[in-house]
């Protein structure tokens, strides 16, 4: 089988030896041609997707597929699968916990006090005093919810379809989640329905003094509305890992905003060592003529 690796973001040198070991009888190629049966892609070079109309599977090397779905060259008749990488799920859970704890334990404020050489203890709260709301209860959101619940936080989650997670209050009504979410974590896929979902109306319905943690896509947040919520003091802090324009331009005011913590889209990177079994499993399903796992519903957008 000829397998295409097409990525401007995932490093070939990390994937090539693993793929060669797992699939010794297959040929890994770097340019699309009509004989390619499976394409492994992550932000593929321009013009790649239009040359994959004869492929049996396009396998994303990322969990998010909004960039691929937005590409007009994506062939309609070729199945597209997203990557549910256990290593990425674990990393995202760690990032969620780190940011929630930073807010909960006032560490962002203690960093400010350190710069000002101020020695002052702030109010300590129990985890059970806080409710963390999670937007999106897929593989990432469900794992993060379980991790937060294990630390003693009250956890609520919102999803388009009904979900049941032990110890987590699950709802399909956003208007029910927002008023109880002291911290709000966004792990949603980016679709037409979720673009701009974090706006002035959403922030105003959250309890005062809370925080926003966006680890999904930059377009979920209406930035002027977020800045207004921070300026008014209604939100205490925002943790932003993703932005509509990446890299974030050096002149962007978010860099120097005292109420914002910025990370460069690193909340959960694909880990080839843990992702490989998922990729190989789908390649073998294609080889056997079976339906690949984790296929994208193009109408839903994920």
N, C-alpha and C positions, 0 to 999 in steps of 0.2 A: 504494500500500500504506500502511495506517495502522500506524505504529510507536509503541509506548508506551515512554516513558522513565520508569521508576519507581525512584527511589533516594533513600534518606535519607543516603547516604554519598558517592556519587560526585557531583561538582559538575556540575549541568546546564550551567553557563556554559562549562565546558571542553569539553563534548561537543556542544552544540547547533550551533556553527558548523561543526565538522568533519562532523557528520552531514548538515547542510544542503548542504554542498559536495559530499559524496560521493553523496548520494541526493537530488538536487534535485527529483525528481518524486514523492517520497514525502512523507507528512504525519506530522510528529512530534507526538504528543499526550502529555498529562501525566496523563490520567485514563483508567482502563480502561473499555472498553465492548465490546459484542459484535462490533464491526467490526475490532478490533485483531487483526492477523495475527502480528506479532512483538512480543515484550515484551523490553526491555532492562532488567535489574533488578540491583540491588545493595542488599541490605537494604531491600526495598520497603516502603512504608507498609502498616500493618495493613489487611487486607481486600483487598489488591490481587490476590493470587494466586487467590483464590476466584472472581474475575471474569474469569479468563483461560481458561475451559474451552473456548472456541472458537478459541483461538490455534493457530497452526501451529508456533510455536517460542517457548520462553522461553530467552533468551540471558543467562546470567550475565555480569556485568562484572567478576567476580572468578574466580580459579582455584579457590578453595575453594567448595564448594557444600553443606557440611554444614548451614548455617543454612537454606537453601532446602529441603533434604530433610527437615529436622526440622519444617517447617511443615505442620501437618495440612491446610492449605488448598491445598497444591500440587496442581494437577489431575493425576490419574494418566495421562490419555490424551494429554497434551501433551509433546512432546520437550523435554528440558532439556539445554542445552549449557553447558559451562564455557568460560572464556576462557583460551586459552594465548597470553599476551601476550609477545612477544619482549622488550619493555622491562622487564616484570616479571621475566622469567627472568634478564636481565642484572643487574637490581638485586639479586635474591636471591643471585646468585653473588657480587656485591660484598660483600653483608652477611656471607655465610658466610666469605669470605676475610678480611674485616676482623676478625671475632671469632676465627677460628682463629689469625690472626697476633697478635692482642692477647694470647691465651693463650700461644702458642708463644714470643713474644719477651718474655714477662713484663711487658707494659706495664701490666696491671692492678696488678701488685705495685709497679712503679715509681711509679704514681700514689699508692699508699699511702705509699711512702717519701718522696715529695715533700711530702705533708701533714705528715710527721714530720720533715722536713728531714734525711733520712738519705741519705748518699752511699755506696752499696754496689752493686758489680756482682754480678749473679746469673749462674748458669751459662748458657752459650750452647749451644744444641743445633742440629744440622742438621735441616732439614725432613725429610731422609731417615731421621732417627731416630724420627720420629713417624708413627703410623698414625691417620688420620682416618676414622671410620666414619660413614656416611650412612644414615639410615633413610628409605627412599623413593627410588626411582630413576626417577621420572617425569621430565617436562621440567625441573623445578627441580633435582631431585637429580642427574640426569645432567650438567647444565651445571655445577653446583657441583663435582661429582667431577672433571670435566675441568679446571676451573680450579685445583683443589688439586693435581692430578697435574702440571700445568704448572709449579707452583712447587716441585716436587720432593718433596712429601709422598707417603708411601704411602697409598693410598686403598682403602677397602673399602666395599661398599654392600650393603644388605639390601632385598629387595623380595618381594612376595607371589608374583609370577611370575618365572621365570628371565630375566635380562637379561645382555647382553654389551656392555661398554664398554671400549674399548682402554685399557690401563694401570690398570684398576680391578678389584680382586678382588670379584666379584659372588657373592652367596649368597642362598638362600632360607631359610637357617637362622639365626635370631637368636642362638641359643646359640653359633654359630661367630663371629659378628661382635663381640659384646660383649667377649670377653676380649682382643681385639686392638685395640680402639678407645681410643687415648689421649684423643682428643677425639671426642665423639659429637654428631652434628648431626641434629636431627629435622626432616624435611621431609615427614612423612606426612600423608595426608588423615585427617580425624577420622572414624572409623567405630566400630561397636560392638567391633570386634576390636582397635582401636588405642587406645581410651580407657584411660588409666591404664597404658599400656605402659611408661612410664618410672617404675618403682617401686623399692622397696628391693632386690628381687631383681636387677633390671637393673643398678642402680648397683654392687651388690656384685660383679658379674661383670666390671666394667670394671677396667682397671689402676689402681693407686693414683696419685693426683696428677693425674688427668685433668680434663677439663671437659665440661660439658653445654652445648649450644647449641640452644635450642628456638625455632624460627622458624615453627612450624606452627600448633598450636592449644594453648591453655592446658590443656585437659582431657587432653592426653597425659601430663602430669606429675602425679604424686602429690606435692604440695608438702611435706607433713610428711616423707616419705621423702627428698626432696631436701635439706631442711634438716638432717636427721640425717646424711646422707652428707657434707655440707659441715662440720658440727660435728665429725665424727670425723676430718676431714682426708683422707678417702678421695677425695673430689672437691676439687680446688683452687679451682674457680670455676664459676659458672653464668651464662650469658648468656640472658636471657629477654626475648622480644619480644612474647609472647602470654600471656594469662591467662584463666581461666574467667570472671572478672568484669572487664569493661573499660568505662570506664577503671578502672585499679587504684585502689582506695580510698586516700585519703591516709594513713589509719591502718594500712594493711597493713604488717606488719614486713618484707616483702621490700624496701621502699623503702630502708631503712637497713641492710640486711644487708651486712656487709663482703665477703661472698663472692659477691655477686650484682650483675651489671650489668643494668640495666633500660632498655629502649627501648619507646616507646609504639605497638607494632604498626606499625612503619614499615619492616620489613626489605625489603618489596617492594610498592610501591603500583602500582595500575593506571596505566599511562601512556596517556592517550587517543590520542596521536599514533602510537604503535606498535601499540595495540590496535585502532584503527579498521579497518585492512585485514582483520583476522580477523572482526570483527563484520560488516562489509559483505559479506565472502565468504559468510558463513552466510545473511545476508538474501537475497543473490542466489540461493543454492542453494534456499531456500524458494520464491522467485519462480519458479524453473524446475521446481519439483516434485521436487527432488533431496533426498537425505538430508543434513542438516546435519553438519558436522564436530564432533569432540570432544563427542559426546553422552555424557551421564552414564549409567553403569550403576547404576540405582537399587538393585539388590540388593547390589552391591559397595560402594556408597556414594561413588563418585567417577567 
